Amino acid sequence: MRKSTPDGPPDRLLALSDGVFAIAITLLVLDLSVPRGLDTAEYHRALRELLPDLGAYALSVVVLAGFWRDHRRIFRSVRQVDGQVISLTVLGLGVAALLPFPTRLISDYGGEPASVAIYAAAVAALGASHLSLATVLAVRPWLRGGAVPEEGFRLYGLDMATTVAVFLVTIPLALTIGVAAMWWWLVLFPAKYALTRWVRKPSAGR
């Protein structure tokens, strides 16, 4: 593989990433509000109507926080970045900044299969950008300053590939069986737990 030319340390890229993720999470909060001047009955009704918004907010906070954590883990050993790493990072940040839109669709039109499919597509695209980034860094050791255990990048790749696969499958599921397809997302918890145990298992034990 032809060696790429580093553009410099990743500090500014990481600062940009932290800022974008923070802004995306902040934008999720802007849709949470209760009108003023309500009587007691209207106030309690407004709180009940806010529950879907809170659910969508919590879901997207977990998603964005998870991807931010993974992004920091990927860059833990990176000492230099090149043009492709910068482009993939910016692409991922663009998708992360877009996530408040499908979150709004989930909260306002959660009963529409298209809303679930659009949300799943956005998360899958974000995961695909992270997977591509981890793959590029895995095959470019000259961008990394220290020795990175092979199983570390393998775990990152498998973890993100699982996320992409689960959310991609949700798209046709949502269009076929409706919003119940969101339950498929729960598969991520046992799948990621099993992957972590498998990757970290000593080779002799396999």
Helices and strands as residue ranges (DSSP letters): H 11-29, H 40-74, G 75-77, H 83-98, H 100-108, H 113-138, G 141-143, H 150-177, G 179-187, H 188-200, G 203-205
